[in-house]
Amino acid sequence: MLDIRNLLTYCCRGERLVSGHWNSMLNRGIIFSIFERLKVLQEE
């Protein structure tokens, strides 16, 4: 869970520095991967 929190923090902080960072993370599939991992962890 700590890794997922770190990735989401990275996305939030990145948006402060670079406009459109969230959009980039969405287009690259990073956000989707995070949610998929959360789903797996929830099922365990």
N, CA, C and O atoms as a CHARMM CRD file, in Angstrom:
* protein
*
  176
    1    1 MET  N      0.80800  -1.19300   0.00000 PROA 1      0.00000
    2    1 MET  CA     0.00000   0.00000   0.00000 PROA 1      0.00000
    3    1 MET  C      0.85800   1.26700   0.00000 PROA 1      0.00000
    4    1 MET  O      0.47200   2.28400  -0.57500 PROA 1      0.00000
    5    2 LEU  N      1.99700   1.20100   0.63300 PROA 2      0.00000
    6    2 LEU  CA     2.87100   2.36700   0.69500 PROA 2      0.00000
    7    2 LEU  C      3.33400   2.78200  -0.69500 PROA 2      0.00000
    8    2 LEU  O      3.42400   3.97300  -0.99200 PROA 2      0.00000
    9    3 ASP  N      3.62800   1.80000  -1.54700 PROA 3      0.00000
   10    3 ASP  CA     4.05300   2.11900  -2.91600 PROA 3      0.00000
   11    3 ASP  C      2.95600   2.83400  -3.69200 PROA 3      0.00000
   12    3 ASP  O      3.22500   3.76800  -4.44800 PROA 3      0.00000
   13    4 ILE  N      1.73100   2.39300  -3.50200 PROA 4      0.00000
   14    4 ILE  CA     0.60500   3.01900  -4.19700 PROA 4      0.00000
   15    4 ILE  C      0.42100   4.45300  -3.71200 PROA 4      0.00000
   16    4 ILE  O      0.19200   5.36300  -4.50800 PROA 4      0.00000
   17    5 ARG  N      0.52300   4.64100  -2.41600 PROA 5      0.00000
   18    5 ARG  CA     0.40200   5.99700  -1.87400 PROA 5      0.00000
   19    5 ARG  C      1.51100   6.88900  -2.42100 PROA 5      0.00000
   20    5 ARG  O      1.27400   8.05400  -2.74000 PROA 5      0.00000
   21    6 ASN  N      2.71500   6.34600  -2.52800 PROA 6      0.00000
   22    6 ASN  CA     3.83300   7.11700  -3.07900 PROA 6      0.00000
   23    6 ASN  C      3.59400   7.49200  -4.53900 PROA 6      0.00000
   24    6 ASN  O      3.91500   8.60600  -4.95300 PROA 6      0.00000
   25    7 LEU  N      3.04000   6.57800  -5.31600 PROA 7      0.00000
   26    7 LEU  CA     2.74600   6.88000  -6.72300 PROA 7      0.00000
   27    7 LEU  C      1.68200   7.96500  -6.85600 PROA 7      0.00000
   28    7 LEU  O      1.80000   8.85300  -7.70000 PROA 7      0.00000
   29    8 LEU  N      0.65000   7.89600  -6.02900 PROA 8      0.00000
   30    8 LEU  CA    -0.39200   8.92300  -6.08100 PROA 8      0.00000
   31    8 LEU  C      0.15000  10.27300  -5.62300 PROA 8      0.00000
   32    8 LEU  O     -0.22800  11.31400  -6.16200 PROA 8      0.00000
   33    9 THR  N      1.03000  10.25400  -4.63700 PROA 9      0.00000
   34    9 THR  CA     1.66800  11.49600  -4.19400 PROA 9      0.00000
   35    9 THR  C      2.51000  12.08200  -5.31300 PROA 9      0.00000
   36    9 THR  O      2.50600  13.29300  -5.53300 PROA 9      0.00000
   37   10 TYR  N      3.22800  11.22800  -6.01500 PROA 10     0.00000
   38   10 TYR  CA     4.03500  11.65500  -7.15800 PROA 10     0.00000
   39   10 TYR  C      3.15400  12.33900  -8.21200 PROA 10     0.00000
   40   10 TYR  O      3.52400  13.37400  -8.76400 PROA 10     0.00000
   41   11 CYS  N      2.00300  11.75600  -8.47700 PROA 11     0.00000
   42   11 CYS  CA     1.09200  12.34100  -9.46800 PROA 11     0.00000
   43   11 CYS  C      0.58900  13.70800  -9.00800 PROA 11     0.00000
   44   11 CYS  O      0.54000  14.64900  -9.80000 PROA 11     0.00000
   45   12 CYS  N      0.22000  13.81900  -7.75200 PROA 12     0.00000
   46   12 CYS  CA    -0.28900  15.09800  -7.22600 PROA 12     0.00000
   47   12 CYS  C      0.79100  16.17200  -7.23900 PROA 12     0.00000
   48   12 CYS  O      0.54300  17.30000  -7.66300 PROA 12     0.00000
   49   13 ARG  N      1.96700  15.83200  -6.78500 PROA 13     0.00000
   50   13 ARG  CA     3.04700  16.81000  -6.75000 PROA 13     0.00000
   51   13 ARG  C      3.51300  17.18200  -8.14800 PROA 13     0.00000
   52   13 ARG  O      3.90100  18.32300  -8.40200 PROA 13     0.00000
   53   14 GLY  N      3.47400  16.21900  -9.04600 PROA 14     0.00000
   54   14 GLY  CA     3.86600  16.49000 -10.42100 PROA 14     0.00000
   55   14 GLY  C      2.97300  17.51900 -11.07400 PROA 14     0.00000
   56   14 GLY  O      3.43500  18.33100 -11.87500 PROA 14     0.00000
   57   15 GLU  N      1.69000  17.48800 -10.73500 PROA 15     0.00000
   58   15 GLU  CA     0.74600  18.45000 -11.30700 PROA 15     0.00000
   59   15 GLU  C      1.05200  19.86700 -10.82900 PROA 15     0.00000
   60   15 GLU  O      0.80000  20.83200 -11.55000 PROA 15     0.00000
   61   16 ARG  N      1.58700  19.99600  -9.63100 PROA 16     0.00000
   62   16 ARG  CA     1.95700  21.32200  -9.12900 PROA 16     0.00000
   63   16 ARG  C      3.10000  21.92200  -9.94600 PROA 16     0.00000
   64   16 ARG  O      3.17200  23.13500 -10.14300 PROA 16     0.00000
   65   17 LEU  N      3.98400  21.05600 -10.41300 PROA 17     0.00000
   66   17 LEU  CA     5.16000  21.52200 -11.14600 PROA 17     0.00000
   67   17 LEU  C      4.93100  21.60700 -12.65000 PROA 17     0.00000
   68   17 LEU  O      5.46400  22.49300 -13.31800 PROA 17     0.00000
   69   18 VAL  N      4.13800  20.68600 -13.17500 PROA 18     0.00000
   70   18 VAL  CA     3.92700  20.60300 -14.62400 PROA 18     0.00000
   71   18 VAL  C      2.42900  20.48900 -14.89500 PROA 18     0.00000
   72   18 VAL  O      1.79800  19.49400 -14.53700 PROA 18     0.00000
   73   19 SER  N      1.88100  21.49600 -15.51700 PROA 19     0.00000
   74   19 SER  CA     0.47300  21.44600 -15.87300 PROA 19     0.00000
   75   19 SER  C      0.25300  20.31700 -16.88000 PROA 19     0.00000
   76   19 SER  O      0.96800  20.21100 -17.87700 PROA 19     0.00000
   77   20 GLY  N     -0.74000  19.48100 -16.60800 PROA 20     0.00000
   78   20 GLY  CA    -1.03000  18.36500 -17.49900 PROA 20     0.00000
   79   20 GLY  C     -0.38500  17.06100 -17.07100 PROA 20     0.00000
   80   20 GLY  O     -0.46400  16.06300 -17.78700 PROA 20     0.00000
   81   21 HSD  N      0.25500  17.06000 -15.90500 PROA 21     0.00000
   82   21 HSD  CA     0.92300  15.84300 -15.42300 PROA 21     0.00000
   83   21 HSD  C     -0.07200  14.71000 -15.20900 PROA 21     0.00000
   84   21 HSD  O      0.19600  13.56900 -15.58500 PROA 21     0.00000
   85   22 TRP  N     -1.22800  15.02100 -14.60400 PROA 22     0.00000
   86   22 TRP  CA    -2.26000  14.00000 -14.39700 PROA 22     0.00000
   87   22 TRP  C     -2.70200  13.40800 -15.73300 PROA 22     0.00000
   88   22 TRP  O     -2.86700  12.19500 -15.86100 PROA 22     0.00000
   89   23 ASN  N     -2.88900  14.26600 -16.71500 PROA 23     0.00000
   90   23 ASN  CA    -3.30200  13.80200 -18.03800 PROA 23     0.00000
   91   23 ASN  C     -2.26600  12.85100 -18.62600 PROA 23     0.00000
   92   23 ASN  O     -2.61300  11.83900 -19.23500 PROA 23     0.00000
   93   24 SER  N     -1.01400  13.17900 -18.44400 PROA 24     0.00000
   94   24 SER  CA     0.06100  12.32200 -18.92000 PROA 24     0.00000
   95   24 SER  C      0.02200  10.96300 -18.22300 PROA 24     0.00000
   96   24 SER  O      0.19300   9.92600 -18.86400 PROA 24     0.00000
   97   25 MET  N     -0.20100  10.97500 -16.91900 PROA 25     0.00000
   98   25 MET  CA    -0.26900   9.72000 -16.15800 PROA 25     0.00000
   99   25 MET  C     -1.46000   8.87300 -16.60500 PROA 25     0.00000
  100   25 MET  O     -1.37300   7.64700 -16.66100 PROA 25     0.00000
  101   26 LEU  N     -2.56300   9.53200 -16.91900 PROA 26     0.00000
  102   26 LEU  CA    -3.73500   8.80600 -17.41700 PROA 26     0.00000
  103   26 LEU  C     -3.45500   8.19800 -18.79700 PROA 26     0.00000
  104   26 LEU  O     -3.76300   7.03200 -19.04500 PROA 26     0.00000
  105   27 ASN  N     -2.87600   8.99200 -19.67800 PROA 27     0.00000
  106   27 ASN  CA    -2.59800   8.51400 -21.03700 PROA 27     0.00000
  107   27 ASN  C     -1.58200   7.37800 -21.06000 PROA 27     0.00000
  108   27 ASN  O     -1.66000   6.49300 -21.91200 PROA 27     0.00000
  109   28 ARG  N     -0.64300   7.39600 -20.14400 PROA 28     0.00000
  110   28 ARG  CA     0.37700   6.34700 -20.08700 PROA 28     0.00000
  111   28 ARG  C     -0.11400   5.09800 -19.36800 PROA 28     0.00000
  112   28 ARG  O      0.57300   4.07700 -19.36600 PROA 28     0.00000
  113   29 GLY  N     -1.29900   5.16600 -18.75500 PROA 29     0.00000
  114   29 GLY  CA    -1.86700   3.99600 -18.08300 PROA 29     0.00000
  115   29 GLY  C     -1.41100   3.81900 -16.64300 PROA 29     0.00000
  116   29 GLY  O     -1.69500   2.79300 -16.02500 PROA 29     0.00000
  117   30 ILE  N     -0.71300   4.80000 -16.10800 PROA 30     0.00000
  118   30 ILE  CA    -0.20700   4.69400 -14.74600 PROA 30     0.00000
  119   30 ILE  C     -1.35300   4.65000 -13.73900 PROA 30     0.00000
  120   30 ILE  O     -1.35000   3.82100 -12.82900 PROA 30     0.00000
  121   31 ILE  N     -2.32500   5.53400 -13.89600 PROA 31     0.00000
  122   31 ILE  CA    -3.45100   5.59000 -12.96500 PROA 31     0.00000
  123   31 ILE  C     -4.25900   4.30100 -13.04100 PROA 31     0.00000
  124   31 ILE  O     -4.67700   3.77200 -12.01100 PROA 31     0.00000
  125   32 PHE  N     -4.48000   3.79800 -14.22700 PROA 32     0.00000
  126   32 PHE  CA    -5.20400   2.53900 -14.39700 PROA 32     0.00000
  127   32 PHE  C     -4.47400   1.40900 -13.67900 PROA 32     0.00000
  128   32 PHE  O     -5.10500   0.58300 -13.01900 PROA 32     0.00000
  129   33 SER  N     -3.16300   1.36800 -13.80200 PROA 33     0.00000
  130   33 SER  CA    -2.36400   0.33100 -13.14300 PROA 33     0.00000
  131   33 SER  C     -2.46500   0.42700 -11.62900 PROA 33     0.00000
  132   33 SER  O     -2.52500  -0.59100 -10.93900 PROA 33     0.00000
  133   34 ILE  N     -2.48500   1.64300 -11.11700 PROA 34     0.00000
  134   34 ILE  CA    -2.62000   1.83000  -9.67600 PROA 34     0.00000
  135   34 ILE  C     -3.95400   1.26600  -9.19700 PROA 34     0.00000
  136   34 ILE  O     -4.00500   0.55400  -8.19500 PROA 34     0.00000
  137   35 PHE  N     -5.02900   1.58300  -9.91000 PROA 35     0.00000
  138   35 PHE  CA    -6.34000   1.08400  -9.50600 PROA 35     0.00000
  139   35 PHE  C     -6.45400  -0.43000  -9.65500 PROA 35     0.00000
  140   35 PHE  O     -7.10800  -1.08400  -8.84300 PROA 35     0.00000
  141   36 GLU  N     -5.83200  -0.98200 -10.66800 PROA 36     0.00000
  142   36 GLU  CA    -5.82300  -2.43300 -10.81900 PROA 36     0.00000
  143   36 GLU  C     -5.10600  -3.09300  -9.64700 PROA 36     0.00000
  144   36 GLU  O     -5.56200  -4.11000  -9.12400 PROA 36     0.00000
  145   37 ARG  N     -3.99400  -2.51400  -9.24200 PROA 37     0.00000
  146   37 ARG  CA    -3.25000  -3.05500  -8.09000 PROA 37     0.00000
  147   37 ARG  C     -4.05700  -2.94000  -6.81200 PROA 37     0.00000
  148   37 ARG  O     -4.05300  -3.86000  -5.99500 PROA 37     0.00000
  149   38 LEU  N     -4.75000  -1.82400  -6.62500 PROA 38     0.00000
  150   38 LEU  CA    -5.61300  -1.66600  -5.44800 PROA 38     0.00000
  151   38 LEU  C     -6.70800  -2.71800  -5.42300 PROA 38     0.00000
  152   38 LEU  O     -7.06000  -3.24100  -4.36500 PROA 38     0.00000
  153   39 LYS  N     -7.24100  -3.02100  -6.59400 PROA 39     0.00000
  154   39 LYS  CA    -8.29000  -4.05000  -6.68600 PROA 39     0.00000
  155   39 LYS  C     -7.74400  -5.39900  -6.24800 PROA 39     0.00000
  156   39 LYS  O     -8.41000  -6.12300  -5.50800 PROA 39     0.00000
  157   40 VAL  N     -6.55400  -5.74500  -6.68800 PROA 40     0.00000
  158   40 VAL  CA    -5.93700  -7.01800  -6.30500 PROA 40     0.00000
  159   40 VAL  C     -5.68700  -7.05800  -4.80100 PROA 40     0.00000
  160   40 VAL  O     -5.96100  -8.06700  -4.15100 PROA 40     0.00000
  161   41 LEU  N     -5.17400  -5.97300  -4.25100 PROA 41     0.00000
  162   41 LEU  CA    -4.89700  -5.93100  -2.81400 PROA 41     0.00000
  163   41 LEU  C     -6.17800  -6.03900  -1.99600 PROA 41     0.00000
  164   41 LEU  O     -6.19000  -6.65000  -0.92800 PROA 41     0.00000
  165   42 GLN  N     -7.24800  -5.44600  -2.49900 PROA 42     0.00000
  166   42 GLN  CA    -8.51300  -5.50200  -1.79500 PROA 42     0.00000
  167   42 GLN  C     -9.05900  -6.93600  -1.76900 PROA 42     0.00000
  168   42 GLN  O     -9.68100  -7.34400  -0.78800 PROA 42     0.00000
  169   43 GLU  N     -8.83000  -7.68800  -2.82900 PROA 43     0.00000
  170   43 GLU  CA    -9.34000  -9.05700  -2.90600 PROA 43     0.00000
  171   43 GLU  C     -8.55400 -10.01800  -2.02800 PROA 43     0.00000
  172   43 GLU  O     -9.05600 -11.08300  -1.66700 PROA 43     0.00000
  173   44 GLU  N     -7.32700  -9.65000  -1.68200 PROA 44     0.00000
  174   44 GLU  CA    -6.49100 -10.53700  -0.85200 PROA 44     0.00000
  175   44 GLU  C     -6.91800 -10.52000   0.58800 PROA 44     0.00000
  176   44 GLU  O     -6.32200 -11.20900   1.41700 PROA 44     0.00000
